[in-house]
Amino acid sequence: MTELLVPHPRFITLEGGEGAGKSTALAAVREALQSSGYEVVRTREPGGTPLAEKIRGLLLENRPSAGGSEALVPETELLLMFAARAQHVREVIRPALQRGAYVVCDRFTDSSYAYQGAGRGLDQSWIEDLERRAVGLRPGLTLLLDLDVRQGRARTRGRDLWPDRIESEQDDFFERVRECFRLRAAADPGRFRLIDATRPAAVVASEVGAVVSEWLRHAG
């Protein structure tokens, strides 16, 4: 099902559960790339373009809208994620890769397998089909920041006055998400690097920088 997906060596993504420290790790990735003289485009999902950011608002809003409290069903959530991703890939990611830049993205399609697939219980084969048809691209390197769900949620507790719609899910949801991420990493060791995110941020950032430097030597 995935033979038409094209991994790109200059496309790097970061994945992980809530409170995993992706912002610090993203900064470490960017620093490692820029210190080697590369242009770096840092972006995020859902989002990355004006239209995709509007879709992000629909996906993450956790307060009733003016028109009522209609909830997104899982199928709508998945399709909105891929609508934002399709726009993002065509407007930002592919153009940057084509001009020779590195693209570093906070989340990508692996998150759909984990959150909408494992978390929401949607058919993984449907996600595979959407990935091939609407995206057609995979990262060359994915850093998975892994930590216990309870520890991650303790880190985020009190961080936001209004946790977003997904952050407000229960622990069992995030346990399914974590397990899916770990299974995907185990199944694709050539792309994934598992990072122990339970350690202090400076230690994690140092390992992330070392992993990216090693990737550059291999890719170069």
N, CA, C and O of each residue as an XYZ file, in Angstrom:
880
protein
N       0.811     -1.217      0.000
C       0.000      0.000      0.000
C       0.847      1.272      0.000
O       0.370      2.328     -0.416
N       2.102      1.185      0.463
C       2.888      2.402      0.600
C       4.006      2.503     -0.426
O       4.888      3.353     -0.298
N       3.980      1.629     -1.466
C       5.105      1.613     -2.385
C       5.214      2.902     -3.210
O       6.284      3.181     -3.750
N       4.141      3.694     -3.322
C       4.187      4.918     -4.101
C       4.607      6.127     -3.260
O       4.791      7.217     -3.800
N       4.760      5.948     -1.960
C       5.192      7.046     -1.104
C       6.685      7.269     -1.268
O       7.467      6.320     -1.293
N       7.064      8.514     -1.379
C       8.457      8.855     -1.635
C       9.070      9.476     -0.386
O       8.696     10.593     -0.029
N      10.006      8.795      0.300
C      10.695      9.422      1.430
C      11.714     10.436      0.923
O      12.391     10.193     -0.076
N      11.822     11.558      1.598
C      12.760     12.592      1.172
C      13.802     12.821      2.264
O      13.435     13.108      3.403
N      15.092     12.701      1.946
C      16.130     12.786      2.980
C      16.247     14.149      3.655
O      16.825     14.246      4.738
N      15.712     15.205      3.040
C      15.783     16.522      3.680
C      14.494     16.887      4.418
O      14.310     18.030      4.837
N      13.625     15.923      4.566
C      12.370     16.138      5.287
C      12.454     15.399      6.620
O      12.509     14.170      6.650
N      12.464     16.154      7.726
C      12.616     15.600      9.071
C      11.377     15.951      9.892
O      10.940     17.102      9.909
N      10.817     14.955     10.567
C       9.644     15.201     11.396
C       9.922     14.794     12.840
O      10.772     13.949     13.120
N       9.173     15.427     13.748
C       9.214     15.071     15.161
C       7.829     14.630     15.585
O       6.831     15.284     15.282
N       7.783     13.504     16.294
C       6.527     12.955     16.769
C       6.643     12.647     18.256
O       7.741     12.589     18.810
N       5.486     12.451     18.891
C       5.465     12.107     20.301
C       4.171     12.540     20.938
O       3.380     13.269     20.339
N       3.961     12.086     22.160
C       2.746     12.414     22.872
C       2.799     13.781     23.515
O       3.737     14.550     23.303
N       1.783     14.071     24.300
C       1.703     15.373     24.958
C       2.822     15.501     25.984
O       3.108     14.559     26.723
N       3.452     16.672     26.024
C       4.504     16.933     27.002
C       5.837     16.297     26.698
O       6.700     16.232     27.573
N       6.032     15.821     25.468
C       7.275     15.132     25.124
C       8.445     16.078     24.894
O       9.591     15.632     24.831
N       8.181     17.373     24.766
C       9.271     18.328     24.580
C       9.660     18.543     23.135
O      10.835     18.749     22.830
N       8.678     18.498     22.235
C       8.998     18.651     20.821
C       9.544     20.038     20.482
O      10.383     20.162     19.590
N       9.092     21.072     21.167
C       9.567     22.429     20.862
C      11.077     22.554     21.093
O      11.792     23.126     20.270
N      11.551     22.018     22.211
C      12.985     22.046     22.496
C      13.750     21.212     21.485
O      14.816     21.614     21.018
N      13.204     20.047     21.145
C      13.869     19.181     20.173
C      13.900     19.819     18.789
O      14.898     19.701     18.078
N      12.825     20.490     18.402
C      12.799     21.177     17.111
C      13.898     22.223     17.027
O      14.558     22.359     15.996
N      14.091     22.958     18.106
C      15.151     23.965     18.127
C      16.516     23.315     17.959
O      17.388     23.871     17.291
N      16.713     22.141     18.559
C      17.987     21.427     18.434
C      18.212     20.939     17.007
O      19.332     20.983     16.498
N      17.149     20.477     16.370
C      17.261     20.042     14.970
C      17.650     21.223     14.088
O      18.571     21.125     13.277
N      16.949     22.330     14.251
C      17.235     23.503     13.434
C      18.674     23.989     13.640
O      19.359     24.354     12.684
N      19.116     23.989     14.885
C      20.485     24.439     15.165
C      21.514     23.534     14.500
O      22.496     24.018     13.937
N      21.294     22.221     14.562
C      22.230     21.281     13.940
C      22.295     21.479     12.430
O      23.371     21.407     11.836
N      21.150     21.728     11.814
C      21.117     21.920     10.363
C      21.730     23.253      9.964
O      22.519     23.321      9.022
N      21.367     24.310     10.677
C      21.889     25.628     10.329
C      23.387     25.722     10.564
O      24.084     26.413      9.822
N      23.891     25.044     11.579
C      25.330     25.070     11.833
C      26.112     24.376     10.732
O      27.312     24.600     10.576
N      25.421     23.525      9.961
C      26.052     22.873      8.815
C      25.831     23.647      7.521
O      26.231     23.198      6.447
N      25.191     24.813      7.627
C      25.047     25.702      6.486
C      23.804     25.523      5.658
O      23.730     26.044      4.546
N      22.824     24.803      6.163
C      21.626     24.542      5.380
C      20.514     25.541      5.689
O      20.384     26.019      6.816
N      19.719     25.847      4.671
C      18.477     26.578      4.902
C      17.497     25.627      5.587
O      17.378     24.463      5.206
N      16.800     26.134      6.596
C      15.859     25.307      7.339
C      14.490     25.976      7.336
O      14.363     27.151      7.680
N      13.476     25.226      6.949
C      12.092     25.670      7.045
C      11.450     24.892      8.180
O      11.328     23.669      8.114
N      11.042     25.601      9.218
C      10.394     24.971     10.370
C       8.893     25.187     10.258
O       8.435     26.306     10.026
N       8.133     24.120     10.422
C       6.692     24.223     10.259
C       5.996     23.253     11.193
O       6.657     22.581     11.986
N       4.671     23.166     11.117
C       3.934     22.329     12.059
C       2.660     21.797     11.425
O       2.183     22.297     10.406
N       2.124     20.760     12.070
C       0.824     20.213     11.686
C      -0.037     19.980     12.923
O       0.486     19.698     14.001
N      -1.368     20.098     12.768
C      -2.002     20.696     11.591
C      -1.670     22.172     11.504
O      -1.549     22.856     12.520
N      -1.524     22.655     10.281
C      -1.189     24.054     10.055
C      -0.118     24.193      8.999
O       0.054     23.321      8.147
N       0.610     25.311      9.065
C       1.722     25.525      8.156
C       1.434     26.459      7.006
O       2.363     26.999      6.405
N       0.156     26.667      6.680
C      -0.254     27.658      5.684
C      -1.448     28.403      6.276
O      -2.057     27.919      7.230
N      -1.797     29.573      5.729
C      -2.965     30.280      6.275
C      -4.236     29.442      6.288
O      -4.974     29.446      7.273
N      -4.496     28.721      5.196
C      -5.700     27.894      5.152
C      -5.601     26.733      6.135
O      -6.562     26.435      6.844
N      -4.448     26.079      6.179
C      -4.274     24.945      7.082
C      -4.361     25.383      8.549
O      -4.820     24.621      9.400
N      -3.921     26.606      8.839
C      -4.041     27.107     10.212
C      -5.506     27.326     10.584
O      -5.884     27.123     11.738
N      -6.330     27.734      9.629
C      -7.768     27.857      9.900
C      -8.373     26.483     10.213
O      -9.208     26.348     11.107
N      -7.937     25.470      9.461
C      -8.412     24.111      9.732
C      -7.931     23.666     11.107
O      -8.665     22.993     11.831
N      -6.703     24.036     11.477
C      -6.188     23.716     12.812
C      -7.133     24.245     13.896
O      -7.410     23.563     14.883
N      -7.615     25.460     13.695
C      -8.540     26.026     14.662
C      -9.788     25.179     14.819
O     -10.264     24.982     15.938
N     -10.327     24.673     13.715
C     -11.502     23.809     13.775
C     -11.201     22.511     14.513
O     -12.033     22.003     15.264
N     -10.007     21.983     14.290
C      -9.632     20.695     14.865
C      -9.382     20.762     16.361
O      -9.704     19.823     17.089
N      -8.812     21.863     16.824
C      -8.346     21.924     18.210
C      -9.241     22.739     19.135
O      -9.088     22.667     20.354
N     -10.170     23.511     18.582
C     -11.035     24.336     19.418
C     -11.794     23.468     20.425
O     -12.420     22.474     20.056
N     -11.730     23.854     21.684
C     -12.331     23.045     22.738
C     -13.468     23.754     23.458
O     -13.956     23.279     24.484
N     -13.888     24.897     22.916
C     -14.999     25.617     23.526
C     -16.172     25.657     22.559
O     -15.957     25.725     21.349
N     -17.386     25.616     23.043
C     -18.548     25.641     22.146
C     -18.511     26.864     21.244
O     -18.190     27.967     21.688
N     -18.838     26.665     19.988
C     -18.886     27.770     19.052
C     -20.154     28.579     19.261
O     -21.036     28.192     20.027
N     -20.233     29.703     18.570
C     -21.417     30.556     18.707
C     -22.676     29.830     18.246
O     -23.784     30.141     18.681
N     -22.486     28.858     17.361
C     -23.645     28.157     16.830
C     -24.049     26.933     17.621
O     -24.976     26.226     17.224
N     -23.374     26.660     18.738
C     -23.725     25.485     19.520
C     -22.498     24.701     19.911
O     -21.388     25.233     19.894
N     -22.681     23.430     20.268
C     -21.582     22.607     20.758
C     -21.412     21.345     19.928
O     -21.068     20.289     20.458
N     -21.651     21.453     18.640
C     -21.506     20.295     17.757
C     -20.081     19.772     17.801
O     -19.133     20.537     17.629
N     -19.924     18.477     18.029
C     -18.599     17.867     18.149
C     -18.164     17.292     16.810
O     -18.989     16.838     16.018
N     -16.851     17.317     16.565
C     -16.306     16.662     15.386
C     -16.369     15.154     15.571
O     -15.935     14.636     16.600
N     -16.902     14.454     14.590
C     -16.845     12.997     14.633
C     -15.461     12.563     14.152
O     -14.800     13.324     13.446
N     -15.000     11.354     14.515
C     -13.646     10.933     14.152
C     -13.357     11.013     12.654
O     -12.263     11.409     12.250
N     -14.336     10.638     11.832
C     -14.114     10.667     10.383
C     -13.879     12.093      9.888
O     -13.028     12.322      9.028
N     -14.628     13.044     10.425
C     -14.434     14.445     10.050
C     -13.061     14.924     10.498
O     -12.375     15.632      9.762
N     -12.663     14.539     11.702
C     -11.341     14.914     12.213
C     -10.242     14.427     11.277
O      -9.334     15.184     10.933
N     -10.322     13.169     10.869
C      -9.301     12.609      9.989
C      -9.254     13.341      8.651
O      -8.176     13.685      8.166
N     -10.425     13.580      8.052
C     -10.455     14.228      6.745
C      -9.970     15.670      6.822
O      -9.310     16.147      5.898
N     -10.285     16.368      7.900
C      -9.760     17.725      8.074
C      -8.243     17.710      8.228
O      -7.550     18.574      7.690
N      -7.731     16.727      8.964
C      -6.278     16.610      9.106
C      -5.615     16.460      7.739
O      -4.602     17.104      7.465
N      -6.177     15.625      6.894
C      -5.569     15.398      5.588
C      -5.814     16.556      4.636
O      -4.994     16.808      3.752
N      -6.919     17.264      4.797
C      -7.125     18.464      3.981
C      -6.049     19.492      4.297
O      -5.461     20.078      3.388
N      -5.787     19.715      5.586
C      -4.734     20.645      5.980
C      -3.376     20.156      5.498
O      -2.557     20.953      5.041
N      -3.130     18.856      5.594
C      -1.829     18.291      5.203
C      -1.600     18.412      3.700
O      -0.497     18.747      3.267
N      -2.627     18.142      2.903
C      -2.481     18.259      1.454
C      -2.096     19.683      1.065
O      -1.220     19.886      0.224
N      -2.751     20.669      1.678
C      -2.429     22.068      1.413
C      -1.000     22.392      1.840
O      -0.259     23.066      1.125
N      -0.635     21.902      3.005
C       0.690     22.141      3.577
C       1.799     21.573      2.690
O       2.801     22.239      2.429
N       1.606     20.344      2.236
C       2.620     19.693      1.398
C       2.825     20.460      0.103
O       3.960     20.686     -0.317
N       1.733     20.862     -0.530
C       1.850     21.497     -1.839
C       2.291     22.959     -1.771
O       2.965     23.447     -2.679
N       1.920     23.647     -0.715
C       2.235     25.072     -0.623
C       3.554     25.374      0.086
O       4.180     26.398     -0.186
N       3.978     24.495      0.990
C       5.161     24.790      1.799
C       6.245     23.715      1.677
O       7.388     24.020      1.337
N       5.883     22.458      1.954
C       6.906     21.426      2.104
C       7.591     21.100      0.781
O       8.817     21.163      0.692
N       6.817     20.751     -0.248
C       7.457     20.397     -1.524
C       8.256     21.557     -2.124
O       9.381     21.332     -2.570
N       7.729     22.787     -2.157
C       8.536     23.886     -2.707
C       9.862     24.084     -1.965
O      10.885     24.361     -2.592
N       9.851     23.946     -0.647
C      11.089     24.107      0.113
C      12.082     22.994     -0.218
O      13.270     23.256     -0.407
N      11.600     21.762     -0.289
C      12.485     20.651     -0.631
C      13.042     20.809     -2.040
O      14.208     20.501     -2.287
N      12.222     21.284     -2.955
C      12.661     21.430     -4.348
C      13.759     22.476     -4.505
O      14.583     22.373     -5.414
N      13.782     23.482     -3.630
C      14.845     24.485     -3.736
C      16.078     24.119     -2.903
O      17.038     24.887     -2.842
N      16.048     22.947     -2.265
C      17.223     22.457     -1.563
C      17.239     22.684     -0.077
O      18.241     22.389      0.575
N      16.154     23.204      0.490
C      16.100     23.440      1.935
C      15.777     22.144      2.673
O      15.250     21.193      2.096
N      16.107     22.132      3.959
C      15.613     21.103      4.860
C      14.294     21.581      5.451
O      14.148     22.755      5.791
N      13.341     20.674      5.570
C      12.065     20.982      6.204
C      11.981     20.187      7.501
O      12.151     18.968      7.512
N      11.716     20.900      8.594
C      11.571     20.276      9.908
C      10.137     20.522     10.370
O       9.724     21.669     10.539
N       9.388     19.459     10.570
C       7.952     19.595     10.837
C       7.574     18.966     12.171
O       7.922     17.821     12.462
N       6.851     19.746     12.976
C       6.276     19.274     14.222
C       5.002     18.498     13.885
O       3.944     19.087     13.662
N       5.119     17.178     13.850
C       4.073     16.213     13.483
C       3.870     16.133     11.971
O       4.049     17.103     11.234
N       3.485     14.919     11.544
C       3.117     14.691     10.146
C       2.196     13.477     10.129
O       1.465     13.259     11.095
N       2.206     12.693      9.077
C       1.201     11.649      8.915
C       1.269     10.569      9.981
O       0.249      9.943     10.271
N       2.431     10.325     10.576
C       2.494      9.347     11.665
C       1.513      9.703     12.776
O       0.963      8.815     13.426
N       1.291     10.991     12.995
C       0.331     11.395     14.023
C      -1.091     11.000     13.667
O      -1.896     10.729     14.558
N      -1.413     10.961     12.384
C      -2.763     10.526     11.999
C      -2.951      9.036     12.275
O      -4.018      8.612     12.721
N      -1.907      8.242     12.007
C      -1.996      6.821     12.353
C      -2.183      6.649     13.859
O      -2.946      5.790     14.301
N      -1.483      7.471     14.644
C      -1.524      7.315     16.097
C      -2.799      7.894     16.704
O      -3.478      7.221     17.480
N      -3.129      9.141     16.355
C      -4.257      9.821     17.000
C      -5.603      9.429     16.397
O      -6.520      9.051     17.125
N      -5.728      9.516     15.079
C      -7.022      9.175     14.480
C      -7.167      7.667     14.267
O      -8.271      7.130     14.359
N      -6.061      6.986     13.985
C      -6.117      5.544     13.812
C      -6.253      4.818     15.142
O      -7.321      4.301     15.470
N      -5.166      4.781     15.906
C      -5.191      4.061     17.187
C      -6.065      4.758     18.218
O      -6.838      4.107     18.920
N      -5.946      6.085     18.313
C      -6.698      6.810     19.330
C      -8.188      6.781     19.098
O      -8.957      6.472     20.008
N      -8.605      7.104     17.875
C     -10.042      7.172     17.559
C     -10.610      5.852     17.054
O     -11.828      5.692     16.974
N      -9.733      4.900     16.709
C     -10.216      3.608     16.251
C     -10.582      3.550     14.784
O     -11.338      2.669     14.374
N     -10.061      4.473     13.978
C     -10.363      4.452     12.548
C      -9.470      3.454     11.814
O      -8.382      3.112     12.278
N      -9.946      3.002     10.675
C      -9.269      1.974      9.892
C      -7.913      2.488      9.384
O      -7.837      3.505      8.695
N      -6.853      1.760      9.740
C      -5.515      2.166      9.308
C      -5.372      2.134      7.786
O      -4.627      2.934      7.220
N      -6.075      1.221      7.123
C      -5.957      1.135      5.665
C      -6.539      2.380      4.996
O      -6.080      2.776      3.924
N      -7.533      2.995      5.611
C      -8.087      4.252      5.089
C      -7.026      5.351      5.193
O      -6.862      6.149      4.270
N      -6.319      5.389      6.302
C      -5.257      6.380      6.470
C      -4.144      6.137      5.448
O      -3.613      7.087      4.874
N      -3.795      4.887      5.222
C      -2.787      4.571      4.203
C      -3.203      5.093      2.839
O      -2.391      5.663      2.110
N      -4.474      4.897      2.497
C      -4.969      5.344      1.198
C      -4.919      6.870      1.089
O      -4.496      7.405      0.064
N      -5.346      7.566      2.134
C      -5.282      9.022      2.136
C      -3.834      9.504      2.050
O      -3.538     10.488      1.374
N      -2.945      8.806      2.737
C      -1.532      9.195      2.696
C      -0.980      9.105      1.274
O      -0.255      9.993      0.827
N      -1.321      8.049      0.580
C      -0.828      7.889     -0.789
C      -1.458      8.894     -1.744
O      -0.771      9.487     -2.576
N      -2.770      9.081     -1.620
C      -3.489      9.906     -2.586
C      -3.351     11.402     -2.328
O      -3.228     12.180     -3.274
N      -3.369     11.814     -1.068
C      -3.400     13.243     -0.745
C      -2.046     13.808     -0.363
O      -1.858     15.025     -0.373
N      -1.089     12.936     -0.023
C       0.212     13.416      0.474
C       1.346     12.982     -0.438
O       2.065     13.825     -0.975
N       1.515     11.691     -0.618
C       2.539     11.175     -1.525
C       3.962     11.438     -1.086
O       4.872     11.435     -1.916
N       4.176     11.665      0.194
C       5.499     12.035      0.685
C       5.669     11.519      2.100
O       4.745     11.576      2.911
N       6.857     11.015      2.389
C       7.205     10.629      3.744
C       8.536     11.269      4.125
O       9.382     11.515      3.265
N       8.719     11.539      5.423
C      10.019     12.067      5.846
C      11.115     11.024      5.703
O      10.864      9.820      5.757
N      12.337     11.513      5.520
C      13.472     10.602      5.509
C      13.882     10.224      6.914
O      14.422      9.140      7.132
N      13.633     11.105      7.873
C      14.011     10.886      9.267
C      12.869     11.347     10.172
O      12.355     12.455     10.019
N      12.480     10.495     11.109
C      11.467     10.849     12.103
C      12.031     10.599     13.491
O      12.457      9.488     13.807
N      12.031     11.633     14.316
C      12.464     11.524     15.701
C      11.233     11.331     16.572
O      10.363     12.201     16.618
N      11.153     10.208     17.259
C      10.022      9.915     18.130
C      10.438     10.160     19.575
O      11.246      9.419     20.134
N       9.879     11.206     20.171
C      10.149     11.540     21.564
C       9.187     10.751     22.433
O       7.985     11.017     22.437
N       9.708      9.788     23.163
C       8.862      8.828     23.865
C       8.968      8.999     25.379
O      10.066      9.078     25.930
N       7.815      9.054     26.044
C       7.781      9.047     27.504
C       6.436      8.535     27.980
O       5.466      8.496     27.223
N       6.392      8.146     29.237
C       5.184      7.637     29.850
C       4.057      8.676     29.767
O       4.284      9.874     29.936
N       2.857      8.193     29.507
C       1.717      9.094     29.337
C       1.494      9.953     30.576
O       1.277     11.159     30.457
N       1.544      9.362     31.742
C       1.294     10.131     32.957
C       2.351     11.210     33.164
O       2.035     12.325     33.577
N       3.594     10.877     32.878
C       4.648     11.879     33.017
C       4.439     13.019     32.024
O       4.605     14.187     32.374
N       4.082     12.688     30.811
C       3.849     13.714     29.804
C       2.692     14.616     30.170
O       2.765     15.832     29.993
N       1.624     14.027     30.680
C       0.460     14.835     31.033
C       0.750     15.691     32.270
O       0.214     16.791     32.402
N       1.581     15.197     33.157
C       1.962     16.002     34.320
C       2.733     17.239     33.884
O       2.610     18.305     34.488
N       3.527     17.089     32.833
C       4.287     18.231     32.319
C       3.369     19.297     31.726
O       3.652     20.491     31.830
N       2.290     18.875     31.115
C       1.408     19.839     30.446
C       0.337     20.399     31.370
O      -0.320     21.384     31.032
N       0.154     19.781     32.529
C      -0.901     20.222     33.425
C      -0.661     21.658     33.874
O       0.392     21.976     34.428
N      -1.623     22.505     33.637
C      -1.502     23.899     34.022
C      -0.771     24.761     33.005
O      -0.665     25.974     33.183
N      -0.267     24.147     31.940
C       0.464     24.916     30.924
C      -0.470     25.838     30.157
O      -0.109     26.971     29.836
N      -1.669     25.353     29.866
C      -2.642     26.134     29.108
C      -3.916     26.305     29.936
O      -4.397     25.358     30.558
N      -4.448     27.507     29.935
C      -5.706     27.758     30.631
C      -6.822     26.942     30.005
O      -7.694     26.422     30.701
N      -6.783     26.833     28.662
C      -7.782     26.065     27.937
C      -7.082     24.959     27.147
O      -6.664     25.206     26.016
N      -6.935     23.741     27.701
C      -6.368     22.636     26.912
C      -7.178     22.445     25.635
O      -8.401     22.580     25.653
N      -6.501     22.132     24.520
C      -7.244     21.980     23.280
C      -8.045     20.676     23.288
O      -7.965     19.879     24.222
N      -8.808     20.488     22.230
C      -9.761     19.375     22.184
C      -9.078     18.024     22.329
O      -9.604     17.126     22.986
N      -7.900     17.876     21.712
C      -7.191     16.598     21.791
C      -6.464     16.461     23.125
O      -6.448     15.378     23.710
N      -5.873     17.523     23.605
C      -5.216     17.474     24.916
C      -6.181     17.083     26.026
O      -5.755     16.585     27.068
N      -7.478     17.304     25.816
C      -8.486     17.036     26.840
C      -8.924     15.577     26.888
O      -9.766     15.212     27.709
N      -8.359     14.734     26.013
C      -8.727     13.318     26.032
C      -8.196     12.634     27.297
O      -7.350     13.179     28.006
N      -8.716     11.419     27.563
C      -8.337     10.663     28.753
C      -7.050      9.863     28.521
O      -6.593      9.708     27.388
N      -6.478      9.359     29.620
C      -5.192      8.662     29.546
C      -5.228      7.453     28.624
O      -4.244      7.187     27.934
N      -6.341      6.705     28.592
C      -6.375      5.513     27.754
C      -6.242      5.854     26.275
O      -5.667      5.086     25.505
N      -6.771      6.998     25.885
C      -6.593      7.482     24.508
C      -5.107      7.663     24.219
O      -4.618      7.198     23.189
N      -4.391      8.325     25.106
C      -2.975      8.601     24.879
C      -2.098      7.356     25.007
O      -1.019      7.290     24.420
N      -2.564      6.372     25.776
C      -1.831      5.097     25.821
C      -1.888      4.417     24.458
O      -0.889      3.858     24.005
N      -3.045      4.458     23.800
C      -3.169      3.877     22.462
C      -2.301      4.633     21.465
O      -1.674      4.032     20.593
N      -2.271      5.948     21.599
C      -1.436      6.775     20.714
C       0.027      6.401     20.879
O       0.735      6.193     19.894
N       0.481      6.316     22.128
C       1.893      5.993     22.371
C       2.257      4.619     21.819
O       3.300      4.451     21.189
N       1.389      3.639     22.061
C       1.672      2.291     21.578
C       1.782      2.269     20.054
O       2.652      1.589     19.509
N       0.917      2.999     19.367
C       0.982      3.055     17.906
C       2.285      3.671     17.439
O       2.927      3.143     16.531
N       2.689      4.779     18.043
C       3.969      5.387     17.683
C       5.113      4.390     17.851
O       5.965      4.263     16.971
N       5.131      3.691     18.970
C       6.227      2.754     19.245
C       6.220      1.582     18.260
O       7.280      1.119     17.839
N       5.044      1.109     17.897
C       4.960      0.025     16.920
C       5.438      0.491     15.547
O       6.127     -0.250     14.845
N       5.083      1.694     15.167
C       5.531      2.214     13.872
C       7.046      2.395     13.859
O       7.698      2.125     12.850
N       7.594      2.846     14.962
C       9.053      3.007     15.043
C       9.756      1.657     14.942
O      10.773      1.534     14.260
N       9.220      0.653     15.614
C       9.829     -0.673     15.568
C       9.751     -1.282     14.173
O      10.637     -2.033     13.765
N       8.688     -0.955     13.446
C       8.495     -1.523     12.109
C       9.320     -0.813     11.043
O       9.482     -1.344      9.944
N       9.842      0.368     11.338
C      10.568      1.152     10.338
C      11.821      1.788     10.972
O      11.916      3.012     11.066
N      12.778      0.950     11.404
C      13.956      1.490     12.097
C      14.865      2.311     11.205
O      15.680      3.085     11.706
N      14.747      2.161      9.900
C      15.570      2.970      9.011
C      15.170      4.433      9.011
O      15.998      5.305      8.747
N      13.911      4.705      9.304
C      13.421      6.088      9.326
C      13.333      6.661     10.728
O      13.665      7.827     10.941
N      12.898      5.869     11.677
C      12.657      6.360     13.037
C      13.917      6.310     13.894
O      14.751      5.415     13.757
N      14.032      7.299     14.787
C      14.996      7.251     15.874
C      14.201      7.482     17.161
O      13.558      8.519     17.323
N      14.252      6.515     18.066
C      13.507      6.611     19.317
C      14.343      7.369     20.335
O      15.470      6.981     20.642
N      13.782      8.450     20.854
C      14.479      9.310     21.804
C      13.786      9.201     23.163
O      12.575      9.397     23.262
N      14.543      8.893     24.190
C      14.008      8.809     25.545
C      13.762     10.228     26.058
O      14.698     10.941     26.422
N      12.489     10.625     26.081
C      12.139     11.995     26.451
C      11.873     12.156     27.940
O      11.417     13.216     28.369
N      12.149     11.124     28.742
C      11.979     11.257     30.187
C      13.120     12.050     30.816
O      12.999     12.507     31.952
N      14.215     12.217     30.099
C      15.406     12.870     30.638
C      15.277     14.393     30.585
O      14.361     14.914     29.949
N      16.188     15.108     31.249
C      16.145     16.577     31.198
C      16.212     17.092     29.767
O      16.801     16.455     28.894
N      15.602     18.256     29.533
C      15.489     18.806     28.184
C      16.852     18.985     27.519
O      16.996     18.727     26.324
N      17.854     19.424     28.284
C      19.182     19.653     27.705
C      19.807     18.347     27.214
O      20.494     18.328     26.193
N      19.567     17.261     27.941
C      20.104     15.953     27.543
C      19.418     15.470     26.268
O      20.067     14.968     25.350
N      18.106     15.629     26.229
C      17.347     15.235     25.037
C      17.795     16.054     23.835
O      18.004     15.505     22.753
N      17.945     17.368     24.015
C      18.365     18.233     22.912
C      19.740     17.830     22.395
O      19.978     17.859     21.188
N      20.641     17.457     23.286
C      21.982     17.036     22.876
C      21.923     15.767     22.032
O      22.613     15.662     21.018
N      21.100     14.801     22.446
C      20.974     13.575     21.669
C      20.336     13.845     20.312
O      20.752     13.287     19.297
N      19.327     14.702     20.304
C      18.668     15.046     19.039
C      19.676     15.670     18.079
O      19.716     15.307     16.903
N      20.484     16.595     18.565
C      21.504     17.207     17.714
C      22.482     16.187     17.169
O      22.883     16.263     16.008
N      22.870     15.227     18.007
C      23.809     14.189     17.565
C      23.188     13.289     16.512
O      23.850     12.898     15.551
N      21.908     12.959     16.694
C      21.209     12.121     15.712
C      21.134     12.836     14.365
O      21.368     12.218     13.326
N      20.816     14.107     14.370
C      20.705     14.858     13.116
C      22.073     14.996     12.454
O      22.179     14.900     11.232
N      23.113     15.218     13.241
C      24.461     15.319     12.668
C      24.873     14.013     12.007
O      25.484     14.017     10.938
N      24.537     12.903     12.641
C      24.831     11.581     12.066
C      24.014     11.376     10.798
O      24.512     10.819      9.820
N      22.754     11.827     10.810
C      21.906     11.706      9.621
C      22.502     12.496      8.455
O      22.491     12.027      7.317
N      23.018     13.685      8.735
C      23.624     14.505      7.688
C      24.844     13.805      7.080
O      25.046     13.840      5.866
N      25.641     13.182      7.918
C      26.807     12.461      7.389
C      26.364     11.301      6.498
O      26.964     11.049      5.453
N      25.311     10.600      6.918
C      24.807      9.473      6.137
C      24.168      9.962      4.832
O      24.442      9.425      3.758
N      23.310     10.989      4.939
C      22.611     11.501      3.754
C      23.582     12.142      2.776
O      23.403     12.075      1.560
N      24.640     12.781      3.348
C      25.593     13.467      2.468
C      26.450     12.524      1.663
O      27.293     12.968      0.883
